[in-house]
Amino acid sequence: MDTMAMMKGMSKAEMPMDMNLMQDCMMAMNACSMAATMCAGQDIAMEGMGRCAGMCMNMADMADTCMRMMMRPAGFDMNGMMAMMQACMAMGAACKAECEMHAEMAECCRYCAMACDDMMSKCEALLATMVPAD
């Protein structure tokens, strides 16, 4: 799916942020969600990995929800979007820290931590261009 082509059809009034950065952020959120879902699935089968599995499931849900919010220009609210992105970044930092503790023994954790890190950096870049509503 060409999300950029779809986003170009949105007016600046609908989506008052950089569309290229938004697409990068959405793609990173999608990748993070997939990595976290896969990591949670593998963690469940490993003894002592319940906390990591839970963190990964929460990360996947946060990334999916934030990404879906970005795809709904009719319901866009700048302050709400910024708060959601900050919450997604906070969950990304927590999930990354948890997965890094297991990265040596579980490759899924290493990939999940990298995906969280990429998602956080893309969110940070997009947030830097956003201006809170009055």
N, C-alpha and C positions, 0 to 999 in steps of 0.2 A: 504494500500500500504506500502511495506517495503522500505522506502527511504534509510535506511542504507545499505541494500543489493545492491541497485542501485548505491549508492555512493561508495561502496567498489570497484566497477568496474571502477571507475575513477582513473587515475594515479595521483601521487603526482604532476606531472608537470601540469596536468589539474587543480587541486584544491589544491593549496599549503597552506592548513590550516587544523586544526584538524577536522576530519570528525565527531567525536562524538559531539564536541561543535557546529559544523555547523548544525548537525541534531537537537540538542536541540534548537538552535537559530531559525531554520526554523519552528519547531513545535510551538515555542512561538510566532513567527510572524503570523502563521496561526491562533492560538487561539486568538491573539490580533485582527486580522482582523475580525474574526467572532464576537467577543464581541463588537467591535466598530461598525460593521454593524448592529447588533441587537440593540445596544444602539441608534444609529442614527434613526433607524426605530421607536423606541418608543419615542424618543425625539420629532420627528416631530409632534406627536399628542398632545404634551404638550405645553401649552402657555409659551412663554418666553424662550424656549429651542432651538431656531434657531442656536445660536452660538455653542452650545454643539453638535447639530446634524451635523453641518458643520465640526467641529473639528473631530468628530468621522468618518465621511465619508472620510476626508483627511487621517486620521490615517489608516483606512482600505486600502485605495489605496496605501499608502506608504509601509505598511507591505507586501501587496501582491506583489508589484513591487520588493521590496528588496528580497523577498523569491524567486521570479521567476529568478532574476539575479543569485542567488546562484545555481540554477538548470541548468545553462547553462555554462558548463565548456569550451566549444569552444570559447565563447566570454568573458572569464574571464579576468579582468584587476584589479590587486590588488588595485591600487590607486582609481579607480572608485568604487570598491566594498567597500572600507573603507569609502569613502565619502558618499556613499549611506547609509551605516549602521549608520554613524553619523547623517545624515539627518533624518533617521527613528527614531533614539533615540531622536532627538530634537523634532520631531512631537509627539513622545510618551510622552515626558515630558509635552508638551503643552496640549495634550489631557487628560493626567492623572490629571493635575492641574485643567482643566475645569470640568472634571467629578467629582473630589473630592468635588467641590463646591456644587454639587447636590446629593452627595452620600446618604445623610440622607433622601431625599424625593424620590429618584429614584434608585431602586435596580440595574437597568441596568447600571447606572453610576458607582455604586460601583464595579460591576464586570468588567466593562471596565477599570476603573482605576487600578484594580489589574492586569488585563491582560497586560496593558501598562507597569506597573512596572516590571512584569516578563519578558516581551519581552526586555525591556531596560537592565535588568541585564544579560540576555543571550547574547545580542549583545555585551555588555561590556566585558564579559568573552571571547567571540570569538575575538573581536578586540584586546584584550591584547596579543593574540598569533600571530597576523598578523604583517608582516613587510612591510612597504611601498616599492614599486619598485623604483629603481634608475632612 
